[in-house]
Amino acid sequence: MFPYILWIIGLILIFLEFYLPGAVLGVIGALFLLTSVYQYALLGASPWMTLIFFAAVSASVGLLIRFTLWRIQTSKSKFSIYSHHDQSGYVASHFDKSAIGKVGVVSSDLKPGGYIMIEGKQHQALSNRGYLVKGTEVTVVGGQEESLIVTPHNK
């Protein structure tokens, strides 16, 4: 009877881990489950019966995880930990595509990154030709993430 009690306690602790994250309850629950298998083996069960018990414990953990994830997603409570609203995530910054082809002036040395001014507006920039000193005229040839890619302007 004792291994079955440990089994149930272990499953309850793993279930609670989903709602009280921090891995403590999950680790303790796993220890309870392993101890239940060990205690079952100590009761004098055959190796095959112990293996079947271990398989049952493993299957119950898998089913518990599936049930818990389903329960979290289908919960309608206003206190649910699952967001049913738009989860569109983080939007990465991007460069100004309209600046491609324009001429600007380096406002801080590009080593190779720094800032340039185009039509009175400051932009992050990367030089594809290495170091460029402040005051150098540059042409925007492309972009990468939030920075414009520039080359020295040919007059």
N, C-alpha and C positions, 0 to 999 in steps of 0.2 A: 504493500500500500504506500510506503514511504516514497519510492521512486516516482509514483504517479503524482503525488503531491508536489514534489520538486519540479516535475514536468509542467504542471499547471502554473505554478508560481513563476517559472522561467518564461512561459508564454505570456503571462500577464505583464511581466517586466519588459519584455521585448515590445509588446503592444504599447505600453506607456512611453517607451523610448521615442515613438513617433510624435508624441505630443509634448514631451519634456526633453528636447534634444540635449546632448552633451556627452553621449556615449556611455555614461555611468550605468544607467539602467539596462542598456543593451548588453554591456559586458557582464554585469551581474546576472542578467537573465541567461546569457550563454553559459555562464559557469553553473547555474542551477540545472540547465539542460544536460550539460556534460556530467554533472554529479548524479543526475537521475539515471543516466545510462550506466555509470559506474556502480551505483547502488543496486541497479537491476542485475548486473553481472554478479555482484556479491551475494545475491539471494540464492545463488546456486543454479541459475538458469543455464541451459546449454548455450554454447557459442552461437548456434543458429538462432535461438530465441533472442539472445542479446543483440545479434545483428538485425533481426526483424524489429526489435524495440528501437534500436538506433535509427533504422529507416523510418519508422513511424514518427519518431521525434523530429527527424529532418523534414519529413513531408509536412508535419504540422507547422513547422516554422515557415516553410514556403507558402502554405495556405494562409497562415496568419498574416504574412506580409502582403499577399495579394488582397486579402479581405480588408486590411487596414488601409492600403492605398485606395481601394475602391470606396471605402467608407469616407475617407478624407475628401475625395473628389465629388462624391454625391451628397455630401452634407449640405443641407439648406439653411443651417443655422447662421444667424448674423455674427456669431462668434467663431465661425469656421476658420481654420488655418489655411484653407485653400482659397485663392482668389478666383472668383468666377468672372471677373471683369477682364478687359483687354490687358493682355500681358505682352505687349509688343516690345518690351525690353529697351536696352540702351541703343541710342542712335549715335554712331561714330561721327566725329567731326569730319568735315570735308573742305576742300579748297574751293575758291571762287572760280568757277569755270569761265566766267565772262572775262577774267583777267588774262587769259591765254592770248599771246600775241601782243600785249600791251608793253609799253616801255615804262620803267620805273627807276627810282634812285635808291641805292642802298642807304638805309638810315642807321644801321648798326652793322659793324663789320660782319660779313658772312664767313664763318669759320668751320664748316661750310654753312651752318644755319645762322639765322638772324632775322632782321626785319628790313622790309623795303617799303617805299611809299609809291603808290600809284594813284594819280589824280587826287591827291590829298588824303588818301586812306592808307592806313598802315596794314601790312600783311606779313605773315610769317613766310619765310622763304628759305630755300636750300639752293646753294650754288652747285651746279654740276661740273664746275671747273676749278673747285678748290676755294682758296681764300680770296675774298673780294673786300676791298677797303670801303669805308663810309664815303659816300659821294659818287661811287661808280654807277654809271647808267647800265641797266640790265634789261633784258627782254625775257618775258615769261614764256617758257616753252612747254610747260605742263604742270602737273601737280601730283602730290602724294599725300594722302591723309589730309591734314589741315594745312600743309605747306605748299607754296608755289615753287616750282623748279625754274631756276633762272640761269641765264648765261650772260656774259658781258655783251653789251649792245654794240653792234658794228654800225658805225656811222657812214 
